[in-house]
Amino acid sequence: DAGVTQSPTHLIKTRGQQVTLRCSPKSGHDTVSWYQQALGQGPQFIFQYYEEEERQRGNFPDRFSGHQFPNYSSELNVNALLLGDSALYLCASSSTGPVRELFFGEGSRLTVL
Amino acid sequence: GENVEQHPSTLSVQEGDSAVIKCTYSDSASNYFPWYKQELGKRPQLIIDIRSNVGEKKDQRIAVTLNKTAKHFSLHITETQPEDSAVYFCAAMCALTFGKGTMLLVSP
């Protein structure tokens, strides 16, 4: 079982650019959540996707958008990048039902210059 | 939304001592409280969790207690070892709201 996989692992962008991050959930999981983790901080919830729809959203602007595909994989898109968007972006998958454990990927480290 | 406060931000102990990390939450509807351990440069990994219908849960050297009335929960690590050194995050459901983390440093 490959667990949660994310790509790319590292990337550098400049202000104003757009970025797309990708996530494949753990086998058997159908729900994907995205988190932003700034240096020295806890992960901050961005949004959660289930059945190809955004189900919950944290306090992030509309520049942050996402998508979930029929195979449960997901993308996080950030437009008009700001310096403050530099962070580790973590994808976590889970399955519906009473067990709510989140399995995290290794993350995508985004640096905005 | 949910707000999770975590204390202390850094905790230094001697090997073999116990470590306690405390969290409070704001949303009385939260009913799932996991703890994650994140080693440097690694992903957060679940180490223990507790649901609102249980007051305490133990797994070897790790235990978690929950006080729903006071809206706080704690992580207890006994007989700490250097490999326990990491950042520990508490969280509260529904969408997981994380505390800011506690850096645990265990000196041999």
Interface residues (C-beta under 8 A of the other chain):
Chain A: S33 Y35 G40 Q41 G42 P43 Q44 F45 Q48 Q56 G58 N59 L90 R100 E101 L102 F103 F104 G105 E106 G107
Chain B: G1 Q6 Y32 P34 Y36 K42 R43 P44 Q45 L46 D49 F89 M93 C94 A95 L96 T97 F98 G99 K100 G101
